[in-house]
Amino acid sequence: MRLNIELKIGAVLCFIIIALALLSLFWVPFDYNLMDTQKRFLPPGIRHIFGTDNFGRDIFSRVMIGGRYTILLAVCTVAAAAAIGSVLGLFAGYTGGITGEIIMRVMDTISSFPGILLALMMVALLDNSQFTLFTALLIIFIPSYTRIMRSGALQYKTTGFVLAEKIIGASPVRIIFIHILPNLVPSLLSASVLGLSNAILAESAMSYLGLGIQPPVPSWGRMLSESQNFLFNAPWCALVPGAFIMLTVIAFHCLGEGIRRLGERHGIA
C-alpha cells in the first residue's frame, strides 16, 4: 500500500509540474518579463493567482517559465551523467585491475570537491551561463552513477550467462552492453529519477547564489533569492517559487523511490 501511495503521489505531482512546464512553451497568462510598477506586490487574486513581484511581473508566469528551464537542465544533466557514469562504471567493474582502480580513484577525487566550490571554479574558468552550470552539475553527478553501475557489473560478471559468453568468445563490449547492462536498467532508472530531484535542488541552490540561469530568464532559485528582501511585506514572492522547488523535489523523490520499491518487490532491482 505504501508503494502505491508513493508512486501515485510522485506520478501526480510530476505530471502537474511537467504539464505546466510544457504548457509554458505555448501559453503563459502574462509576459513573464512585462513590468508594471502600478501592480507591484499585488497579493494572489483572480487575475494574478500567485500575485506579482517587486516589478509588477506575474509570478505564476515566471514560475511556469522557470520550471521549463529548471526541469530541462535537470533532465539533460541526469541523462548525460547516467550515460557517462554507466560506461565508466561498467568498464571499471567488468575489467577491474588498474583500469578500474584509476576510474574509481578519479571518481573519488571528484566526489571530494564540494559542489558549490566546483561551480565557482567553473564560473571562474568559463563564464556564468547555463552551459557552465550544466557542466558543473554533470561533473558532480557522474561519480554516483559510476559507483552504481560498477557495483552491478561486479555482481553479474561471475554469473553463469556471462561466463558462457566468455567461453564462446564474446567480446567484453558485447558482454557489457548486451548482457550486463539490460539487467541493471531498473536500478539505473530508479537512480536517475531520484537524481532528478537532486539535480533540481542543486540547480535551485546555485541559482539562489547567482551561479545558475541568468536574467532575464527566470529561475526558481533566483526568484527565491530576489524576494528575500521583501519576505515580510510580500511573502508570496518567496513562498511560491520555494513551494514549487519543494514539491518538485518531493515529486521526483517519491516517484524514484516508488520505482525502486517496485523493482525490489519483483526482484529486478
N, C-alpha and C positions, 0 to 999 in steps of 0.2 A: 504493500500500500504506500509506504514512504517513497519507494522508487517511482511509482506512478505520479505521486504528488510532485516530486522533483522534476520529472520530465514535463508534466503539464504546465507547471509554473514557468519553467525555463522556456518551453516552446511558445507559450502565450506571450510572455514578455518579449522574447526575441522577435516574434512575428510583429508585434506592435511597433517596436523600436525600428526594426529594419524597414517596415512598411512606411513609417514616417520619413526615414532617410531616403527611400526610393521615391516617395511622393514629392520630395523637395526637388527632384530632377525635373518635374513637370509643373509643379504648382506650390506656391507658398502664399500665405494670407497677405503679406506685405513685402515690399522690397526690404531685404534684411539690412541694407545699408542706408535706407531712407531716414534722414534725420529731421525731426520736427521739435524744436525747442519748446513749443507750446504744449507738447504732450509728454514732457519729461516726468518720469516717475509716476505714470498712471498705474493705479493698482489693477490687479486682474479683474476683468469685466467681460461683458458680452462681446465687445468689439476686439479688445486685446485680452484674450483669455488668460495669458500669463503676465499681463501688464507690459510696461515699457521701461527702458533703461534711462540712464542719465542723458542720453542724446535723443530721447524720444523714439528710439527704434523698437520695433515689435519683438519681444523676447521669444515668442513662440516661433516666429520665422527664423530667428537666429539659431534657436535650438535645433530646428529641423535641418538647416544648412550645416551647422556644426556637427550634427550626428552623421551626416553623409561623409564628411571628411574624416572624422574620428574612426568610424567603422571601417571605411575603405583602407585607411592607413593600418588599422589593426589586422584586417584580413590579409593585406599584402605582406605585412611583417611576419605574421604567423605562418603563412603559406611558404614564404621564402625560407624562413628559419627551419620549418619542418622538412622541407626538401633538402636543404644543405645538411642539416643535422642528421637526417636519415641516412644519407650517403656516407657521411663521415662515421656515424655510429655503427652502421652495418659492416663497413670495411674494418673498423677498429675491432669490433667483436669477432668477426669471422677470421680475419687474417692473424690477429694477435701479434705477438712478437714486438719488435722495435717500432713497427709502423703503428700498431695500436697504442703503444705507450706514448709515442710522440703526439698522436692526435689527442689523447686524453690529457696529457700534460698541458697542451695548448688550451684545451677547454677549461682546465683548472685555473690557468693563468687568467683567462678572460673572466671567469666567474669571480676571481678575487678582486676585480675592479668594481667599485660601486657604480651603479647605472648612471647616476647624476654626474659623477666625475667623468665617466666616459663620454656622456653627452656634451659636457663642457669642452672636453678635448676635441671632439668632432667639430663643434662650432668654431673653436679657435683655429683648427686646421682648414676647415672648409668655409661654410657660411651658415647663417641662421635661416634654414629653409626646410621645407617638407622632406626633401631628399636626405638632408643631413640627419633629421630626426629618424627617418626610416632606416638609414644606415646604422645609427646608434642603437636603435631598438633591435635591429636584426642581429647585430653582434652580441647583444645582451641575451637574446633568446636562443641562439644556436646551441650553447652547451647543454641546456636541459633536454632538447630533443636528441642530441648526440648520445647522452647517457641512457635515455630510454631505449633507443634502438640498439645500442651496444649491449645492454642487458638482454634484450630479446634475441640478438644474434648469438650471444653466449649460451642462451637457453636452448636454441634449436640446432646449433652447429654439430652436436653429437647425437642427434636423433636419427632414427633408422632411415627415414626417407632422404635425409641429407647424405648419410654415409653411402646409401645406394647410388645416389647421383655421382658421388666421388668415384665409386667403383667403375661406373660405366664411362668415366672420363669427362663429365660435365665441367665446364669452366667455372671458376669462382664467381664470375659476374652472373652467370646463369643461375647458379645455386642461390646467390644472394637475392637477386631481384625476382626470380621466378618462383622460388620455393620458400625462402625465408620471409621476405617482405610481405607477401599476402597474409601470412599468419600474424603479422604484427600490425596490420591495418586497424583493427579495433582499438588497440592501445594507442596508436598514433592519432586516431580520430578523437578519442576522448581527451588526450593531452592537448590536441590542437584547439578544441572547443574551450577547454579550461584556459588555454593560453590566450584566447581572445579576450577574456576578462582581465587577465594580467596586462595584456598589451594596451587595452583601453585605459586602464588605471595608470599605466606608465606614461602613456601619451598625455593624459589629462594632467598628471603631475608635472611633466616637463613643460606643457603649455602654460600651466599656472606660474612656472618660474620664468616664462618668456623664452623657452628654448624650443617650442613646438611650432604649430601652424601660426603664421604671422598675419596681422591685419593687412587688408580689410576682411579677409576670410575669417568668419567666427569660429571659435573653438570652445568647447565646454570648459576646459581648464582655464583658458584666458578670460572667458566670461566670468568665471568664479573669482579670478584674481582682480579683475577690473571693478567688481561690485563690492569688494570687501570694505572700501572706504565709506560706503553708504549702506552698510549692513543693517543699521538700526532704523533709518528713516525709510528705506525701501528694501526690505528683506527678501522680497520675491525675486529680485535681480540675482541674488546669490542662491536662493533655495531651489529655483527651477533648474539651472544647469547642474547644481550639486545633486539634486534628486535624479536627474537623467543619468549622471555618472554612476550613482549608486545602483539604480535599477538595471542599468545595462550590465554592470559587473555581476550583479546577482543573477541576472537572466542567463548569461553565458556560463556562470559557475554552476547553476542548477542544471542546465542542460548538459554540460560536460560531466558533472557528477552522476546524473541520471544515466547517461550513456555508459559510463564506466561500470556502474552497478548492474546495468542490463547485461553488459558483457560478462561480468563475473557470474551472474545468475545462469547464463547459458554456457559458461566455460570457454569463452572466446577472448577474454581479455586478461 
